[in-house]
Amino acid sequence: MKSDVAALTRLGIDPVQQPNTLILTHADIVRRFVPSALLKREDLNPGVLACLEARDACRGWEITGARINKERTGNFFADFANFSRRSETTGWRFNALILLVNDVVVYRAWGGQPSVNELEVNTNPLGPLQEMGPALVNGR
């Protein structure tokens, strides 16, 4: 309830300059925060309520950032011949939501995944012939 758009711009948070920023309209915000059977209006954050009540004076910014590296590891020849593919994904993901009413921040939330470490292994016992199997059976 203290920061404004000018302060955010000084910090480098500007939807025009910041890539991967989605500008949310009042309708987008209503779809995200409208009370459901599980969530009542009084359960919402006061900043979210202020934004919903401000109607067209309310807008939001959804910022998404990530640094993801995907690398194929393992045996080159097994990968090239399509017998076995091993991919390792590492990095991080970040997302933030900022709601503004008349250019004053009324709500902010952030989260993400500080460490991404995924391993994907695909094996094809027949290698390059793996894709030909269904075609031979169907006669195509």
C-alpha positions as CSV (number, residue, x, y, z in Angstrom):
1,M,0.0,0.0,0.0
2,K,3.1,2.3,-0.2
3,S,4.9,1.5,-3.4
4,D,3.9,3.0,-6.7
5,V,4.7,2.4,-10.3
6,A,7.5,4.9,-10.3
7,A,9.2,3.0,-7.4
8,L,8.8,-0.3,-9.2
9,T,10.3,1.2,-12.4
10,R,13.3,2.4,-10.4
11,L,13.7,-1.2,-9.2
12,G,13.6,-2.5,-12.8
13,I,10.1,-3.9,-12.6
14,D,8.4,-2.4,-15.7
15,P,6.1,-4.5,-17.9
16,V,7.3,-2.6,-21.0
17,Q,11.0,-3.2,-20.3
18,Q,10.7,-6.6,-18.4
19,P,10.3,-9.6,-20.7
20,N,7.8,-12.3,-19.9
21,T,5.4,-9.9,-18.1
22,L,1.7,-10.3,-18.6
23,I,-0.5,-7.3,-18.0
24,L,-3.7,-8.4,-16.4
25,T,-7.0,-6.6,-16.8
26,H,-9.7,-6.3,-14.1
27,A,-11.5,-9.2,-15.8
28,D,-8.4,-11.4,-15.6
29,I,-8.0,-10.6,-11.9
30,V,-11.6,-11.4,-11.2
31,R,-11.2,-14.8,-12.9
32,R,-8.3,-15.6,-10.6
33,F,-9.7,-14.4,-7.3
34,V,-13.4,-14.6,-7.6
35,P,-14.7,-16.4,-4.5
36,S,-15.6,-20.0,-5.0
37,A,-17.4,-22.6,-2.9
38,L,-14.1,-23.3,-1.1
39,L,-12.9,-19.7,-0.8
40,K,-15.1,-17.0,0.6
41,R,-14.8,-13.2,0.1
42,E,-13.6,-12.6,3.6
43,D,-10.8,-15.1,3.0
44,L,-9.3,-12.9,0.3
45,N,-6.4,-10.6,1.1
46,P,-7.5,-6.9,1.7
47,G,-5.4,-5.8,-1.2
48,V,-7.1,-8.2,-3.5
49,L,-10.5,-7.0,-2.3
50,A,-9.5,-3.4,-2.8
51,C,-8.4,-4.3,-6.4
52,L,-11.7,-6.1,-7.1
53,E,-13.7,-3.2,-5.8
54,A,-11.7,-0.6,-7.8
55,R,-12.9,-2.2,-11.0
56,D,-11.3,-0.5,-14.0
57,A,-8.7,1.3,-11.8
58,C,-7.3,-2.1,-10.9
59,R,-4.7,-3.8,-13.0
60,G,-2.1,-6.5,-12.5
61,W,1.3,-7.6,-13.6
62,E,2.3,-11.3,-13.8
63,I,6.0,-11.7,-14.1
64,T,7.5,-15.0,-15.1
65,G,11.2,-15.7,-15.2
66,A,13.3,-18.8,-15.7
67,R,16.7,-20.0,-16.5
68,I,16.4,-23.6,-17.8
69,N,19.3,-25.6,-19.3
70,K,18.4,-28.8,-21.1
71,E,21.3,-31.0,-22.1
72,R,21.5,-34.3,-23.7
73,T,23.9,-36.6,-21.9
74,G,24.9,-40.2,-22.2
75,N,26.2,-42.2,-25.1
76,F,26.3,-40.2,-28.4
77,F,26.0,-43.2,-30.7
78,A,23.0,-44.6,-28.7
79,D,21.3,-41.2,-28.9
80,F,22.1,-40.7,-32.6
81,A,20.8,-44.2,-33.5
82,N,17.7,-43.6,-31.4
83,F,18.4,-46.5,-29.0
84,S,18.6,-44.4,-25.8
85,R,18.1,-40.7,-25.2
86,R,19.0,-39.1,-21.9
87,S,18.1,-35.4,-21.2
88,E,19.0,-33.5,-18.0
89,T,17.1,-30.3,-17.2
90,T,18.5,-27.9,-14.6
91,G,17.9,-24.3,-13.6
92,W,15.2,-22.3,-11.7
93,R,11.8,-20.7,-12.2
94,F,10.2,-17.6,-10.7
95,N,6.8,-16.0,-10.8
96,A,5.3,-12.9,-9.2
97,L,1.9,-11.2,-9.2
98,I,1.6,-7.5,-8.5
99,L,-1.9,-5.9,-8.2
100,L,-2.2,-2.1,-8.6
101,V,-5.0,0.3,-7.9
102,N,-4.5,3.8,-9.4
103,D,-0.7,3.0,-9.8
104,V,-0.3,2.0,-6.1
105,V,0.7,-1.6,-5.2
106,V,-2.1,-3.2,-3.1
107,Y,-1.0,-6.8,-3.3
108,R,2.1,-8.8,-4.2
109,A,2.9,-12.5,-4.1
110,W,5.8,-14.5,-5.5
111,G,6.9,-18.0,-5.7
112,G,8.7,-20.4,-8.0
113,Q,11.0,-23.3,-8.1
114,P,14.5,-22.4,-6.8
115,S,16.1,-25.5,-8.2
116,V,15.0,-27.6,-11.2
117,N,16.7,-30.9,-11.6
118,E,14.9,-33.3,-14.0
119,L,16.1,-36.4,-15.8
120,E,14.3,-37.9,-18.8
121,V,15.4,-41.2,-20.3
122,N,13.8,-42.6,-23.4
123,T,14.7,-46.1,-24.6
124,N,13.9,-47.7,-27.9
125,P,15.1,-51.4,-27.9
126,L,14.7,-51.5,-31.7
127,G,16.5,-48.2,-32.2
128,P,15.8,-46.6,-35.6
129,L,13.4,-49.5,-36.5
130,Q,11.2,-48.6,-33.5
131,E,8.9,-46.3,-35.5
132,M,8.6,-48.8,-38.4
133,G,6.9,-51.5,-36.2
134,P,3.3,-50.0,-36.3
135,A,3.6,-49.3,-40.0
136,L,4.6,-53.0,-40.7
137,V,1.7,-54.3,-38.6
138,N,-0.9,-52.1,-40.3
139,G,0.5,-52.7,-43.8
140,R,1.1,-49.0,-44.5
